[in-house]
Amino acid sequence: MERLSEEQITKELANLPDWKRLDEKWIERKYRFKDFLKGVRFVDQIAEYAEEKQHHPFISIDYKVVTVKISSWQMKGLTDLDFEMVNHFDKLYDKADK
């Protein structure tokens, strides 16, 4: 796993308009749900996938909004794995009961 260049990160983010860059190390997205439990169920799916990959994002639940923030600690920045994960999270959200 290697840290991505600025050019690679910019290219990846161009395909992920709902994700925002924070500092130089993080990307973040807020997912909205009609009720609290739907967000919790979504978080459970993210957690299962993260555990499979052994790569864990920061997740917060604020009533009907789930915020996911991810980076690769060992690489001190963003990697292909981070973008693989967020693409999967977005697919889970597309299929979720919102």
C-alpha atoms as one frame of an Amber mdcrd trajectory, in Angstrom:
protein
   0.000   0.000   0.000   1.437   3.344  -1.055   0.374   6.886  -0.349  -1.269
   8.498  -3.372   0.116  11.596  -5.055  -1.857  14.842  -5.097  -2.656  14.233
  -8.759  -4.016  10.752  -8.021  -6.112  12.043  -5.109  -7.573  14.827  -7.249
  -8.459  12.305  -9.952 -10.127   9.950  -7.457 -12.108  12.753  -5.805 -13.365
  13.953  -9.192 -15.379  10.710  -9.332 -16.656  11.121  -5.766 -18.429  14.496
  -5.617 -19.986  13.820  -2.196 -16.597  13.272  -0.545 -14.620  16.244   0.797
 -10.939  16.513   1.492  -9.986  17.461   5.032  -6.474  18.636   5.756  -4.105
  16.649   3.588  -4.753  13.241   5.108  -8.511  12.695   5.249 -11.641  12.444
   3.140 -15.138  12.687   4.600 -18.750  12.213   3.587 -22.074  12.737   5.324
 -24.859  10.236   4.585 -28.445  11.261   5.376 -31.287   8.974   6.445 -34.999
   9.388   7.171 -34.582   8.020  10.674 -31.975   7.121  13.254 -32.192   3.311
  12.972 -31.695   3.325   9.205 -28.415   5.164   9.759 -27.405   2.681  12.455
 -28.066  -0.252  10.108 -25.907   1.428   7.467 -23.102   1.876  10.001 -23.320
  -1.831  10.810 -22.733  -2.649   7.121 -19.753  -0.276   6.968 -18.322  -1.809
  10.132 -18.591  -5.360   8.757 -16.795  -4.377   5.553 -14.128  -2.416   7.436
 -13.470  -5.402   9.670 -13.098  -7.684   6.616 -10.572  -5.264   5.129  -8.899
  -4.548   8.492  -9.088  -0.847   7.662 -11.317   1.157   9.945 -12.800   4.606
   9.287 -13.992   7.091  11.875 -17.778   6.903  12.000 -20.152   9.184  13.851
 -23.914   9.095  14.074 -25.656  12.386  14.664 -29.324  11.461  14.759 -30.150
  10.971  11.041 -26.692  11.821   9.645 -23.818   9.369   9.476 -20.373  10.900
   8.938 -17.541   8.722   7.660 -13.945   9.933   7.691 -11.056   7.827   6.424
  -7.288   7.890   5.962  -4.390   5.423   6.087  -2.535   6.030   9.334   0.542
   4.012   8.405   0.987   5.926   5.159   0.167   9.315   6.715  -2.317  10.055
   3.965  -4.670   8.579   1.404  -4.164   5.289  -0.431  -5.937   3.152  -3.010
  -7.481   1.209  -0.136  -9.177   4.339   1.198 -10.783   4.983  -2.180 -11.717
   1.322  -2.630 -13.462   1.487   0.741 -15.375   4.719   0.091 -16.569   3.444
  -3.275 -17.939   0.397  -1.470 -19.565   2.583   1.205 -21.283   4.602  -1.529
 -22.602   1.397  -3.124 -23.951   0.283   0.252 -25.658   3.671   0.624 -27.190
   3.429  -2.859 -28.782   0.108  -1.813 -29.701   1.227   1.719 -33.191   1.822
   3.013 -32.897   5.581   3.414
